[in-house]
Amino acid sequence: MLLRSGTGFGALALQAMLAREAAGKSNAPPLPGTAKRVIFLFMHGGPSTVDLFDPKPLLSRDTGKPFPLKAPRITSHKSKNLLLKSPWSCQQHGASGAQVCDLLPNIASITDDLCFVKSMHCSNSRHGGALLELHTGSDTFTRPSMGSWINYGLGSENENLPGFITINPSGSHGGAGAWSSAFLPAKYTGTHISGKGTEMKVPFIDNPLHDQSKQRKELDLLASFNKEHLTQRGANSELESRIASYELAFKMQMEVPGVQDISSEPAHVKKLYGADADPTKSFGEQCLMARRFSEAGVRFVQVTHRYWDSHGNLKKEHEKLSAEMDKPVAGLITDLKQRGLLDETLVLWGGEFGRTPTAQGNDGRDHNPHGFTMFMAGGGIKPGTVYGSTDDYGYYAEDKPVHFHDLHATILHLMGIDHEEFTHRYAGRDFRLTDVEGKVVRGIIA
Amino acid sequence: MVLRRIIGCLGLATGFLWGAEDYWAFAPVSNSTPPTVGNSNWAREDLDRFVLAGIEKGGYLPTKTAEKRTLVRRAYLDLHGLPPTAAQITTFLQDEREDAWEKLIGELLESPRYGERWGRHWLDVARYADTNGMDEDIAHPSAWRYRDYVIAAFNEDKPFDQFIIEQLAGDLLPAKDLEEKRARTVGLGFLSVGPKMLACDDPDKMRRDIVDEQMDTMGRAFLGMTIGCARCHDHKIDPISIKDYYGLAGIFMSTKTLTKYSVVAEFHEHNLTEEHHKKRWQEVNRLEAVRKKKETSKEEKKRLGKEIATLTKDLPVPFMVMGVSEYPTQNIKVHLRGDYLTLGEEVSRGVPSAWTDGKKIIMPEKQSGRLELARWIASAENPLTSRVIVNRLWRWHFGRGIVPTPDNFGGLGERPTHPALLDHLAHKFVKSGWSVKAMHRLMMNSAIYRQSTQADPALSKDDPENKLFARWQRRRVESEVIRDSILMKSNRLDPTVGGSMLVVQPSKYADRGHLKAHSLVPRRTVYLPVYRSSGYDGQKAFDSADSAVSDGNRRSSTVAGQALYLMNSELMHESSKSLAEIVISQDSPNPTSWLINHLLGREATEKECLQGEKFVNDYGDEKEAWSAFARVLFSSNEFLYIE
């Protein structure tokens, strides 16, 4: 079987690991992984990374002229393909000399902790397709989200908390598909925390009785009835785990609000994230909440910032969005570093695609899945690096292209999981996060 | 690259079936004689002998028959998805006729609650949803007609072969009048309600992806075959070549699912409004257009408004049916590696010959061929179809299929544990005129069905998965049953049947803002609109169907989120409050015992009564105390499992 499967003994080790997970125990990764947790800062809508991180002298020079290379066969809008120079400028920062736009002074100040991948690309030119591709690896079928896969592979670090939390996710463009466990067991589905400010809650975490002791009494009587029921029927693992699930839920209910509550954070920490004042308050609070969840052992935390889809009004919109996003992101990475958590926490920043160097109207850019930038920090990533590049105009990934499949392979690798061996059998087929694709991007690993 | 895709698609391949004409699933259904068994008195139906033979061969005994009280609850939950009332239990317990059980089943099958329960099972297979999901969560405003059609089909015991044909090609069947036309067309929702990438900048890819999804769902649902694999390469396990795939795909490429393939795409609906109403609607639309014009004077607008009001008075809303229609027929070329930009040879539309035992299914020149395909699937000679459906019914009754992978009868699915039994049932099914209700009677009247969960410990240990079917496998009720049962037992369940709660226009986005309000409507869960891109947290926690894929084998998990729902949800607290009011208004001499009997369908023990009374007395406020006690019972394993 091993010969035919072509997956070797590692798969068996992984199966053994999954068996342990099924028993509800926390597991050591099968390979030495550097990252234990992921925080994904998702920029919904597609930020214009050609403006933010990938300045091109030729684009400035040739603004208004036709794009000299061949335009993509498929685009989301018809275009005259006239180049549009950036309304802003970038400077080199830190020892790596990474280019960062003047709109992002805080991110610019920490470039030596960051690794920029400037040759990202994906296959789909629409938000929904690209978003699902980024989150699940497929823009064609319903597949488990990467947060679900990681939890399935590594299990929980803290049984009193969900393993996969997504804060303020997008309801459109894939919606729950982006945090769904699909055919993996339901426990690996992302827990979404949506709403405004203090309304953001894990579903059903609030006890409507507002009285722990009364609920405790209920649960005690329930446990007593359930145990009597079990005694009459003899040992049964399913009935027993359901009895245990109430205790776990009760513990979650006690622990989650505390972990989520950022009010106890000192003023200087809130300030670091910009959680103290607008325009950074809302996203700053969410990033701070993400750190608290991550620190408490949630494997995969995602925070969504939106909506970067500037088909028109690029200048005004991107200035507003950058001002909301810059400080919280830099604050989070700085805070993790100060706490000694950055080494074991992989922070990922990026959108479902970038934007074209060509114009839409006179102040807008269309979707560009062919070449864009994402950046990472911590978790075993080589800090202070710039990896890959786009062509002279910033349209296509050219040098060392990195597809979302490669990104997924690399994230799994950093967590100690071999993406080719990590499979799940469903409906007669073995599925992977990376389908039949994906190469670990060795050049960005420390 | 091709090789990598093949390996990826295959996974841990277990064997190659190419050219294996004797592969069990393709062999003709045999009318097998029931085996001789030692304890032939135990068997009630022939099917029992097939199972008993296996049990005896293993050296075991079947488990004793469950108590009547257990059986009546099992039958109600299984057929209606609702527990019996105390009075219904008493009626059955007091019925001492020899055929009391058969009579009970007959009655339960006549109730409209039956179709709501078993229709929902089929909706899992049909990956039913009221919104598209995927990239653009566009609403399906008329999909509910398909849902109601499915529920009605089960209630009417529509012959399953007819049910298949209507779902694949109802529009191509002759209809003598509009009413019949409507009845035959609504089933087409099956092909249309699937998830689609509607904002794809490449319309050619979009069309092919939709066709692929339709073929894959059809294959799994009716044939237990995974056709999708052959899109890129010959299926390495099952006899479907890439040419076969594109022969079938030609049928679906000659079928219209969408009316617009540019972003955002729009799906096809049949307008089956009565002719004179259609004309009035046309006039209304014409007048509306004039009224909206800038140059129309204020007075004229007012007058038009009045005219429209008169016209629309008593005018029923247009009768729209979400479903496919015909396109000009076309044969398509093989897409090498699944890519339509690299084409191979042209393939004639048709059904794979390996499936038809070499018989050629003639495709009409001027029609897609859907009807011919549907008739071939629904024919008695097709060995897959009847096996697949009886296995599904068995799975939904017993919690595990005779083929444990009900959606995959191919080489990567599991083999039947009782192949002769499967054939016996398939044979009977076809002979009964494809009657689903006849199958329910057969399966439920069996001795196997009536077994207790309380098996010999050795048996439970040796056969933990219950492959021998030598006991009743206790299982948690599904998400819908939990919600419906709680509503029913707190006297809140609204029994209204059918219709739509969606508030949307065709091809417009579904508004998730309505989800919360939907979830609070105390109707049966099957009637709550299914939003593919979001859904109800309480339902999802309990493994409700993933409407993105055809799934006849729902999983059943145990996670803390379920406990949180039962502890803290609005449904639970509102329902327990209602029930507390009932308890108090009863003025019963022993309310604890009444409540236990009401919810669990049995006498309370003395210990439970004492515990309950103490709990209520210590709790404080009387109504709060009874609410809390009701929650304890609603959350108990005894309430949540089919014993």
Interface residues (C-beta under 8 A of the other chain):
Chain A: M1 R4 S5 G6 T7 I74 T75 S76 N124 S125 R126 H127 G128 G129 L131 L132 D139 T140 T142 P162 G171 S172 H173 G174 G175 A176 G177 S180 A182 F183 P185 A186 K187 T189 T191 V202 P203 F204 I205 D206 N207 P208 K214 Q215 K217 E218 L219 L221 L222 S224 F225 N226 E228 H229 L230 R233 G234 N236 E238 L239 S241 R242 I243 S245 Y246 L248 A249 F250 M252 Q253 T423 R425 A427 G428 R429 D430 F431 R432 D435 V436 E437
Chain B: R4 R5 I7 G8 C9 L10 G11 L12 A13 T14 G133 M134 D135 E136 D137 P195 M197 A199 C200 D201 D202 D209 R220 T226 C229 I237 V263 T405 D407 N408 G410 G411 L412 G413 T453 Q454 P457 R474 R476 Y509 R512 R532 S533 S534 G535 D537 G538 K540 A541 D543 D546 A548 V549 R555 S557 T558 V559 A560 G561 Q562 A563 L564 Y565 M567 N568 S569 E570 H573 K607 E608 Q611 G612 F615 D618 Y619 E624 A628 F629 R631 V632 L633 S635 S636 N637 E638 L640 Y641
